[in-house]
Amino acid sequence: MRCDFCGRVVDRVRRIALDRDYDRLGQRHLVRYACAECSVRKEAERRQVVDAPAKPL
């Protein structure tokens, strides 16, 4: 299998599609799979955006 983010050939890939406040199952989008390292990095980036303080209007 190949990671869609870094291109490395790996034994396993991951896809996070559903989590609290995150749902990619109901959206049309390009499905991509990540190696363990890319999955950890992408999850950290996603959580940083979700957990960021709200900007005042």
PDB file of N, H, CA, C and O in Angstrom:
ATOM      1  N   MET A   1       0.830  -1.165   0.000  1.00  0.00           N
ATOM      2  CA  MET A   1       0.000   0.000   0.000  1.00  0.00           C
ATOM      3  C   MET A   1       0.883   1.240   0.000  1.00  0.00           C
ATOM      4  O   MET A   1       2.025   1.212   0.460  1.00  0.00           O
ATOM      5  N   ARG A   2       0.338   2.309  -0.518  1.00  0.00           N
ATOM      6  H   ARG A   2      -0.590   2.331  -0.891  1.00  0.00           H
ATOM      7  CA  ARG A   2       1.104   3.553  -0.615  1.00  0.00           C
ATOM      8  C   ARG A   2       0.376   4.664   0.130  1.00  0.00           C
ATOM      9  O   ARG A   2      -0.839   4.816   0.004  1.00  0.00           O
ATOM     10  N   CYS A   3       1.133   5.443   0.913  1.00  0.00           N
ATOM     11  H   CYS A   3       2.120   5.319   1.016  1.00  0.00           H
ATOM     12  CA  CYS A   3       0.582   6.592   1.617  1.00  0.00           C
ATOM     13  C   CYS A   3       0.264   7.679   0.591  1.00  0.00           C
ATOM     14  O   CYS A   3       1.114   8.040  -0.223  1.00  0.00           O
ATOM     15  N   ASP A   4      -0.953   8.192   0.633  1.00  0.00           N
ATOM     16  H   ASP A   4      -1.644   7.899   1.293  1.00  0.00           H
ATOM     17  CA  ASP A   4      -1.365   9.239  -0.305  1.00  0.00           C
ATOM     18  C   ASP A   4      -0.768  10.606   0.043  1.00  0.00           C
ATOM     19  O   ASP A   4      -0.879  11.539  -0.753  1.00  0.00           O
ATOM     20  N   PHE A   5      -0.146  10.742   1.199  1.00  0.00           N
ATOM     21  H   PHE A   5      -0.055   9.984   1.845  1.00  0.00           H
ATOM     22  CA  PHE A   5       0.408  12.026   1.618  1.00  0.00           C
ATOM     23  C   PHE A   5       1.917  12.115   1.351  1.00  0.00           C
ATOM     24  O   PHE A   5       2.388  13.114   0.808  1.00  0.00           O
ATOM     25  N   CYS A   6       2.672  11.085   1.727  1.00  0.00           N
ATOM     26  H   CYS A   6       2.289  10.274   2.168  1.00  0.00           H
ATOM     27  CA  CYS A   6       4.130  11.146   1.533  1.00  0.00           C
ATOM     28  C   CYS A   6       4.615  10.235   0.411  1.00  0.00           C
ATOM     29  O   CYS A   6       5.750  10.368  -0.046  1.00  0.00           O
ATOM     30  N   GLY A   7       3.759   9.300  -0.039  1.00  0.00           N
ATOM     31  H   GLY A   7       2.837   9.192   0.332  1.00  0.00           H
ATOM     32  CA  GLY A   7       4.127   8.427  -1.145  1.00  0.00           C
ATOM     33  C   GLY A   7       4.889   7.172  -0.768  1.00  0.00           C
ATOM     34  O   GLY A   7       5.200   6.352  -1.632  1.00  0.00           O
ATOM     35  N   ARG A   8       5.196   7.011   0.524  1.00  0.00           N
ATOM     36  H   ARG A   8       4.943   7.677   1.225  1.00  0.00           H
ATOM     37  CA  ARG A   8       5.941   5.813   0.947  1.00  0.00           C
ATOM     38  C   ARG A   8       5.093   4.564   0.786  1.00  0.00           C
ATOM     39  O   ARG A   8       3.874   4.600   0.955  1.00  0.00           O
ATOM     40  N   VAL A   9       5.755   3.455   0.457  1.00  0.00           N
ATOM     41  H   VAL A   9       6.745   3.426   0.319  1.00  0.00           H
ATOM     42  CA  VAL A   9       5.098   2.156   0.417  1.00  0.00           C
ATOM     43  C   VAL A   9       5.182   1.583   1.829  1.00  0.00           C
ATOM     44  O   VAL A   9       6.269   1.472   2.398  1.00  0.00           O
ATOM     45  N   VAL A  10       4.022   1.220   2.394  1.00  0.00           N
ATOM     46  H   VAL A  10       3.140   1.310   1.933  1.00  0.00           H
ATOM     47  CA  VAL A  10       3.950   0.734   3.771  1.00  0.00           C
ATOM     48  C   VAL A  10       3.047  -0.494   3.842  1.00  0.00           C
ATOM     49  O   VAL A  10       2.306  -0.791   2.905  1.00  0.00           O
ATOM     50  N   ASP A  11       3.120  -1.198   4.963  1.00  0.00           N
ATOM     51  H   ASP A  11       3.721  -0.957   5.724  1.00  0.00           H
ATOM     52  CA  ASP A  11       2.275  -2.382   5.154  1.00  0.00           C
ATOM     53  C   ASP A  11       0.836  -2.018   5.483  1.00  0.00           C
ATOM     54  O   ASP A  11      -0.091  -2.740   5.117  1.00  0.00           O
ATOM     55  N   ARG A  12       0.645  -0.880   6.185  1.00  0.00           N
ATOM     56  H   ARG A  12       1.398  -0.293   6.483  1.00  0.00           H
ATOM     57  CA  ARG A  12      -0.696  -0.469   6.604  1.00  0.00           C
ATOM     58  C   ARG A  12      -0.902   1.019   6.369  1.00  0.00           C
ATOM     59  O   ARG A  12       0.033   1.812   6.474  1.00  0.00           O
ATOM     60  N   VAL A  13      -2.120   1.382   6.054  1.00  0.00           N
ATOM     61  H   VAL A  13      -2.880   0.737   5.968  1.00  0.00           H
ATOM     62  CA  VAL A  13      -2.499   2.786   5.943  1.00  0.00           C
ATOM     63  C   VAL A  13      -3.728   3.018   6.817  1.00  0.00           C
ATOM     64  O   VAL A  13      -4.423   2.073   7.193  1.00  0.00           O
ATOM     65  N   ARG A  14      -3.989   4.294   7.137  1.00  0.00           N
ATOM     66  H   ARG A  14      -3.424   5.061   6.832  1.00  0.00           H
ATOM     67  CA  ARG A  14      -5.107   4.658   8.004  1.00  0.00           C
ATOM     68  C   ARG A  14      -5.956   5.723   7.325  1.00  0.00           C
ATOM     69  O   ARG A  14      -5.505   6.442   6.433  1.00  0.00           O
ATOM     70  N   ARG A  15      -7.195   5.794   7.779  1.00  0.00           N
ATOM     71  H   ARG A  15      -7.561   5.210   8.503  1.00  0.00           H
ATOM     72  CA  ARG A  15      -8.076   6.866   7.345  1.00  0.00           C
ATOM     73  C   ARG A  15      -8.995   7.200   8.504  1.00  0.00           C
ATOM     74  O   ARG A  15      -9.754   6.343   8.955  1.00  0.00           O
ATOM     75  N   ILE A  16      -8.940   8.417   8.988  1.00  0.00           N
ATOM     76  H   ILE A  16      -8.323   9.113   8.622  1.00  0.00           H
ATOM     77  CA  ILE A  16      -9.839   8.869  10.034  1.00  0.00           C
ATOM     78  C   ILE A  16     -10.977   9.596   9.340  1.00  0.00           C
ATOM     79  O   ILE A  16     -10.775  10.638   8.717  1.00  0.00           O
ATOM     80  N   ALA A  17     -12.166   9.039   9.452  1.00  0.00           N
ATOM     81  H   ALA A  17     -12.329   8.193   9.958  1.00  0.00           H
ATOM     82  CA  ALA A  17     -13.312   9.618   8.756  1.00  0.00           C
ATOM     83  C   ALA A  17     -14.388  10.099   9.717  1.00  0.00           C
ATOM     84  O   ALA A  17     -15.261  10.875   9.328  1.00  0.00           O
ATOM     85  N   LEU A  18     -14.339   9.647  10.969  1.00  0.00           N
ATOM     86  H   LEU A  18     -13.630   9.017  11.284  1.00  0.00           H
ATOM     87  CA  LEU A  18     -15.388   9.993  11.908  1.00  0.00           C
ATOM     88  C   LEU A  18     -14.789  10.139  13.293  1.00  0.00           C
ATOM     89  O   LEU A  18     -14.098   9.243  13.778  1.00  0.00           O
ATOM     90  N   ASP A  19     -15.055  11.266  13.926  1.00  0.00           N
ATOM     91  H   ASP A  19     -15.616  11.994  13.533  1.00  0.00           H
ATOM     92  CA  ASP A  19     -14.576  11.546  15.274  1.00  0.00           C
ATOM     93  C   ASP A  19     -15.488  12.618  15.842  1.00  0.00           C
ATOM     94  O   ASP A  19     -16.310  13.174  15.113  1.00  0.00           O
ATOM     95  N   ARG A  20     -15.366  12.912  17.090  1.00  0.00           N
ATOM     96  H   ARG A  20     -14.699  12.460  17.682  1.00  0.00           H
ATOM     97  CA  ARG A  20     -16.173  13.984  17.692  1.00  0.00           C
ATOM     98  C   ARG A  20     -15.920  15.281  16.931  1.00  0.00           C
ATOM     99  O   ARG A  20     -14.770  15.681  16.753  1.00  0.00           O
ATOM    100  N   ASP A  21     -16.961  15.923  16.492  1.00  0.00           N
ATOM    101  H   ASP A  21     -17.896  15.598  16.637  1.00  0.00           H
ATOM    102  CA  ASP A  21     -16.886  17.175  15.732  1.00  0.00           C
ATOM    103  C   ASP A  21     -16.149  17.031  14.399  1.00  0.00           C
ATOM    104  O   ASP A  21     -15.651  18.019  13.861  1.00  0.00           O
ATOM    105  N   TYR A  22     -16.076  15.813  13.863  1.00  0.00           N
ATOM    106  H   TYR A  22     -16.480  15.010  14.300  1.00  0.00           H
ATOM    107  CA  TYR A  22     -15.401  15.588  12.584  1.00  0.00           C
ATOM    108  C   TYR A  22     -16.104  14.449  11.878  1.00  0.00           C
ATOM    109  O   TYR A  22     -16.130  13.326  12.381  1.00  0.00           O
ATOM    110  N   ASP A  23     -16.675  14.725  10.715  1.00  0.00           N
ATOM    111  H   ASP A  23     -16.654  15.637  10.306  1.00  0.00           H
ATOM    112  CA  ASP A  23     -17.404  13.694   9.974  1.00  0.00           C
ATOM    113  C   ASP A  23     -17.148  13.862   8.486  1.00  0.00           C
ATOM    114  O   ASP A  23     -17.702  14.758   7.848  1.00  0.00           O
ATOM    115  N   ARG A  24     -16.309  13.000   7.942  1.00  0.00           N
ATOM    116  H   ARG A  24     -15.859  12.272   8.460  1.00  0.00           H
ATOM    117  CA  ARG A  24     -16.022  13.024   6.513  1.00  0.00           C
ATOM    118  C   ARG A  24     -16.885  12.019   5.757  1.00  0.00           C
ATOM    119  O   ARG A  24     -16.812  11.942   4.531  1.00  0.00           O
ATOM    120  N   LEU A  25     -17.690  11.262   6.463  1.00  0.00           N
ATOM    121  H   LEU A  25     -17.749  11.325   7.459  1.00  0.00           H
ATOM    122  CA  LEU A  25     -18.490  10.233   5.802  1.00  0.00           C
ATOM    123  C   LEU A  25     -19.619  10.822   4.975  1.00  0.00           C
ATOM    124  O   LEU A  25     -19.997  10.243   3.957  1.00  0.00           O
ATOM    125  N   GLY A  26     -20.164  11.954   5.385  1.00  0.00           N
ATOM    126  H   GLY A  26     -19.857  12.424   6.212  1.00  0.00           H
ATOM    127  CA  GLY A  26     -21.289  12.542   4.681  1.00  0.00           C
ATOM    128  C   GLY A  26     -20.907  13.600   3.671  1.00  0.00           C
ATOM    129  O   GLY A  26     -21.782  14.258   3.109  1.00  0.00           O
ATOM    130  N   GLN A  27     -19.623  13.779   3.427  1.00  0.00           N
ATOM    131  H   GLN A  27     -18.912  13.244   3.883  1.00  0.00           H
ATOM    132  CA  GLN A  27     -19.153  14.806   2.495  1.00  0.00           C
ATOM    133  C   GLN A  27     -18.513  14.159   1.275  1.00  0.00           C
ATOM    134  O   GLN A  27     -17.835  13.138   1.385  1.00  0.00           O
ATOM    135  N   ARG A  28     -18.733  14.761   0.114  1.00  0.00           N
ATOM    136  H   ARG A  28     -19.284  15.590   0.024  1.00  0.00           H
ATOM    137  CA  ARG A  28     -18.036  14.297  -1.092  1.00  0.00           C
ATOM    138  C   ARG A  28     -16.620  14.842  -1.040  1.00  0.00           C
ATOM    139  O   ARG A  28     -16.419  16.048  -0.900  1.00  0.00           O
ATOM    140  N   HIS A  29     -15.656  13.974  -1.151  1.00  0.00           N
ATOM    141  H   HIS A  29     -15.819  12.994  -1.265  1.00  0.00           H
ATOM    142  CA  HIS A  29     -14.263  14.387  -1.112  1.00  0.00           C
ATOM    143  C   HIS A  29     -13.392  13.251  -1.631  1.00  0.00           C
ATOM    144  O   HIS A  29     -13.839  12.110  -1.752  1.00  0.00           O
ATOM    145  N   LEU A  30     -12.185  13.572  -1.924  1.00  0.00           N
ATOM    146  H   LEU A  30     -11.822  14.499  -1.826  1.00  0.00           H
ATOM    147  CA  LEU A  30     -11.213  12.576  -2.355  1.00  0.00           C
ATOM    148  C   LEU A  30     -10.780  11.767  -1.140  1.00  0.00           C
ATOM    149  O   LEU A  30     -10.258  12.333  -0.179  1.00  0.00           O
ATOM    150  N   VAL A  31     -10.987  10.460  -1.166  1.00  0.00           N
ATOM    151  H   VAL A  31     -11.412  10.001  -1.946  1.00  0.00           H
ATOM    152  CA  VAL A  31     -10.600   9.602  -0.054  1.00  0.00           C
ATOM    153  C   VAL A  31      -9.102   9.347  -0.164  1.00  0.00           C
ATOM    154  O   VAL A  31      -8.606   8.884  -1.191  1.00  0.00           O
ATOM    155  N   ARG A  32      -8.395   9.660   0.919  1.00  0.00           N
ATOM    156  H   ARG A  32      -8.799  10.036   1.753  1.00  0.00           H
ATOM    157  CA  ARG A  32      -6.951   9.444   0.940  1.00  0.00           C
ATOM    158  C   ARG A  32      -6.573   8.671   2.197  1.00  0.00           C
ATOM    159  O   ARG A  32      -7.207   8.807   3.243  1.00  0.00           O
ATOM    160  N   TYR A  33      -5.539   7.867   2.073  1.00  0.00           N
ATOM    161  H   TYR A  33      -5.025   7.756   1.223  1.00  0.00           H
ATOM    162  CA  TYR A  33      -5.069   7.020   3.164  1.00  0.00           C
ATOM    163  C   TYR A  33      -3.659   7.437   3.535  1.00  0.00           C
ATOM    164  O   TYR A  33      -2.866   7.824   2.676  1.00  0.00           O
ATOM    165  N   ALA A  34      -3.350   7.354   4.845  1.00  0.00           N
ATOM    166  H   ALA A  34      -3.994   7.040   5.543  1.00  0.00           H
ATOM    167  CA  ALA A  34      -2.069   7.829   5.356  1.00  0.00           C
ATOM    168  C   ALA A  34      -1.307   6.724   6.071  1.00  0.00           C
ATOM    169  O   ALA A  34      -1.901   5.848   6.700  1.00  0.00           O
ATOM    170  N   CYS A  35       0.029   6.776   5.966  1.00  0.00           N
ATOM    171  H   CYS A  35       0.512   7.487   5.455  1.00  0.00           H
ATOM    172  CA  CYS A  35       0.874   5.892   6.761  1.00  0.00           C
ATOM    173  C   CYS A  35       0.762   6.342   8.223  1.00  0.00           C
ATOM    174  O   CYS A  35       0.155   7.376   8.499  1.00  0.00           O
ATOM    175  N   ALA A  36       1.328   5.596   9.143  1.00  0.00           N
ATOM    176  H   ALA A  36       1.821   4.756   8.918  1.00  0.00           H
ATOM    177  CA  ALA A  36       1.209   5.919  10.568  1.00  0.00           C
ATOM    178  C   ALA A  36       1.745   7.310  10.881  1.00  0.00           C
ATOM    179  O   ALA A  36       1.107   8.068  11.612  1.00  0.00           O
ATOM    180  N   GLU A  37       2.912   7.655  10.335  1.00  0.00           N
ATOM    181  H   GLU A  37       3.430   7.039   9.741  1.00  0.00           H
ATOM    182  CA  GLU A  37       3.518   8.957  10.622  1.00  0.00           C
ATOM    183  C   GLU A  37       2.668  10.103  10.072  1.00  0.00           C
ATOM    184  O   GLU A  37       2.448  11.096  10.766  1.00  0.00           O
ATOM    185  N   CYS A  38       2.199   9.977   8.856  1.00  0.00           N
ATOM    186  H   CYS A  38       2.379   9.171   8.292  1.00  0.00           H
ATOM    187  CA  CYS A  38       1.362  11.029   8.261  1.00  0.00           C
ATOM    188  C   CYS A  38       0.023  11.113   8.973  1.00  0.00           C
ATOM    189  O   CYS A  38      -0.525  12.205   9.127  1.00  0.00           O
ATOM    190  N   SER A  39      -0.513   9.979   9.412  1.00  0.00           N
ATOM    191  H   SER A  39      -0.067   9.092   9.287  1.00  0.00           H
ATOM    192  CA  SER A  39      -1.782   9.980  10.121  1.00  0.00           C
ATOM    193  C   SER A  39      -1.661  10.748  11.433  1.00  0.00           C
ATOM    194  O   SER A  39      -2.549  11.529  11.774  1.00  0.00           O
ATOM    195  N   VAL A  40      -0.578  10.537  12.168  1.00  0.00           N
ATOM    196  H   VAL A  40       0.143   9.902  11.891  1.00  0.00           H
ATOM    197  CA  VAL A  40      -0.352  11.253  13.424  1.00  0.00           C
ATOM    198  C   VAL A  40      -0.234  12.744  13.150  1.00  0.00           C
ATOM    199  O   VAL A  40      -0.822  13.549  13.872  1.00  0.00           O
ATOM    200  N   ARG A  41       0.510  13.126  12.126  1.00  0.00           N
ATOM    201  H   ARG A  41       0.988  12.472  11.540  1.00  0.00           H
ATOM    202  CA  ARG A  41       0.690  14.538  11.790  1.00  0.00           C
ATOM    203  C   ARG A  41      -0.637  15.174  11.361  1.00  0.00           C
ATOM    204  O   ARG A  41      -0.976  16.264  11.822  1.00  0.00           O
ATOM    205  N   LYS A  42      -1.382  14.506  10.489  1.00  0.00           N
ATOM    206  H   LYS A  42      -1.106  13.621  10.114  1.00  0.00           H
ATOM    207  CA  LYS A  42      -2.664  15.039  10.029  1.00  0.00           C
ATOM    208  C   LYS A  42      -3.660  15.166  11.184  1.00  0.00           C
ATOM    209  O   LYS A  42      -4.394  16.152  11.262  1.00  0.00           O
ATOM    210  N   GLU A  43      -3.690  14.184  12.073  1.00  0.00           N
ATOM    211  H   GLU A  43      -3.094  13.383  12.010  1.00  0.00           H
ATOM    212  CA  GLU A  43      -4.597  14.237  13.220  1.00  0.00           C
ATOM    213  C   GLU A  43      -4.234  15.403  14.141  1.00  0.00           C
ATOM    214  O   GLU A  43      -5.120  16.094  14.645  1.00  0.00           O
ATOM    215  N   ALA A  44      -2.940  15.624  14.361  1.00  0.00           N
ATOM    216  H   ALA A  44      -2.220  15.063  13.952  1.00  0.00           H
ATOM    217  CA  ALA A  44      -2.514  16.748  15.201  1.00  0.00           C
ATOM    218  C   ALA A  44      -2.920  18.076  14.560  1.00  0.00           C
ATOM    219  O   ALA A  44      -3.372  18.983  15.258  1.00  0.00           O
ATOM    220  N   GLU A  45      -2.767  18.199  13.257  1.00  0.00           N
ATOM    221  H   GLU A  45      -2.400  17.463  12.689  1.00  0.00           H
ATOM    222  CA  GLU A  45      -3.172  19.421  12.549  1.00  0.00           C
ATOM    223  C   GLU A  45      -4.687  19.621  12.646  1.00  0.00           C
ATOM    224  O   GLU A  45      -5.153  20.737  12.879  1.00  0.00           O
ATOM    225  N   ARG A  46      -5.445  18.554  12.469  1.00  0.00           N
ATOM    226  H   ARG A  46      -5.066  17.648  12.280  1.00  0.00           H
ATOM    227  CA  ARG A  46      -6.904  18.642  12.536  1.00  0.00           C
ATOM    228  C   ARG A  46      -7.353  19.050  13.929  1.00  0.00           C
ATOM    229  O   ARG A  46      -8.219  19.913  14.076  1.00  0.00           O
ATOM    230  N   ARG A  47      -6.777  18.445  14.942  1.00  0.00           N
ATOM    231  H   ARG A  47      -6.073  17.744  14.823  1.00  0.00           H
ATOM    232  CA  ARG A  47      -7.165  18.772  16.324  1.00  0.00           C
ATOM    233  C   ARG A  47      -6.774  20.191  16.685  1.00  0.00           C
ATOM    234  O   ARG A  47      -7.485  20.847  17.447  1.00  0.00           O
ATOM    235  N   GLN A  48      -5.684  20.671  16.168  1.00  0.00           N
ATOM    236  H   GLN A  48      -5.106  20.138  15.550  1.00  0.00           H
ATOM    237  CA  GLN A  48      -5.250  22.030  16.453  1.00  0.00           C
ATOM    238  C   GLN A  48      -6.284  23.029  15.936  1.00  0.00           C
ATOM    239  O   GLN A  48      -6.581  24.016  16.610  1.00  0.00           O
ATOM    240  N   VAL A  49      -6.823  22.787  14.770  1.00  0.00           N
ATOM    241  H   VAL A  49      -6.582  21.985  14.222  1.00  0.00           H
ATOM    242  CA  VAL A  49      -7.838  23.667  14.199  1.00  0.00           C
ATOM    243  C   VAL A  49      -9.136  23.568  14.994  1.00  0.00           C
ATOM    244  O   VAL A  49      -9.761  24.589  15.280  1.00  0.00           O
ATOM    245  N   VAL A  50      -9.548  22.359  15.352  1.00  0.00           N
ATOM    246  H   VAL A  50      -9.040  21.529  15.120  1.00  0.00           H
ATOM    247  CA  VAL A  50     -10.793  22.145  16.091  1.00  0.00           C
ATOM    248  C   VAL A  50     -10.693  22.735  17.493  1.00  0.00           C
ATOM    249  O   VAL A  50     -11.662  23.308  17.992  1.00  0.00           O
ATOM    250  N   ASP A  51      -9.541  22.603  18.131  1.00  0.00           N
ATOM    251  H   ASP A  51      -8.753  22.138  17.726  1.00  0.00           H
ATOM    252  CA  ASP A  51      -9.368  23.056  19.502  1.00  0.00           C
ATOM    253  C   ASP A  51      -8.917  24.501  19.611  1.00  0.00           C
ATOM    254  O   ASP A  51      -8.742  25.007  20.719  1.00  0.00           O
ATOM    255  N   ALA A  52      -8.727  25.174  18.486  1.00  0.00           N
ATOM    256  H   ALA A  52      -8.869  24.763  17.586  1.00  0.00           H
ATOM    257  CA  ALA A  52      -8.281  26.561  18.518  1.00  0.00           C
ATOM    258  C   ALA A  52      -9.359  27.457  19.136  1.00  0.00           C
ATOM    259  O   ALA A  52     -10.553  27.229  18.944  1.00  0.00           O
ATOM    260  N   PRO A  53      -8.926  28.467  19.872  1.00  0.00           N
ATOM    261  CA  PRO A  53      -9.932  29.375  20.458  1.00  0.00           C
ATOM    262  C   PRO A  53     -10.661  30.134  19.345  1.00  0.00           C
ATOM    263  O   PRO A  53     -10.091  30.436  18.296  1.00  0.00           O
ATOM    264  N   ALA A  54     -11.905  30.424  19.599  1.00  0.00           N
ATOM    265  H   ALA A  54     -12.368  30.179  20.450  1.00  0.00           H
ATOM    266  CA  ALA A  54     -12.707  31.152  18.622  1.00  0.00           C
ATOM    267  C   ALA A  54     -12.194  32.572  18.481  1.00  0.00           C
ATOM    268  O   ALA A  54     -11.844  33.218  19.469  1.00  0.00           O
ATOM    269  N   LYS A  55     -12.151  33.058  17.238  1.00  0.00           N
ATOM    270  H   LYS A  55     -12.435  32.534  16.436  1.00  0.00           H
ATOM    271  CA  LYS A  55     -11.721  34.425  16.994  1.00  0.00           C
ATOM    272  C   LYS A  55     -12.906  35.363  17.228  1.00  0.00           C
ATOM    273  O   LYS A  55     -14.022  35.069  16.799  1.00  0.00           O
ATOM    274  N   PRO A  56     -12.673  36.480  17.901  1.00  0.00           N
ATOM    275  CA  PRO A  56     -13.781  37.414  18.114  1.00  0.00           C
ATOM    276  C   PRO A  56     -14.237  38.014  16.784  1.00  0.00           C
ATOM    277  O   PRO A  56     -13.440  38.176  15.860  1.00  0.00           O
ATOM    278  N   LEU A  57     -15.523  38.339  16.699  1.00  0.00           N
ATOM    279  H   LEU A  57     -16.170  38.208  17.450  1.00  0.00           H
ATOM    280  CA  LEU A  57     -16.082  38.919  15.475  1.00  0.00           C
ATOM    281  C   LEU A  57     -15.746  40.369  15.337  1.00  0.00           C
ATOM    282  O   LEU A  57     -16.142  41.004  14.360  1.00  0.00           O
TER     283      LEU A  57
END
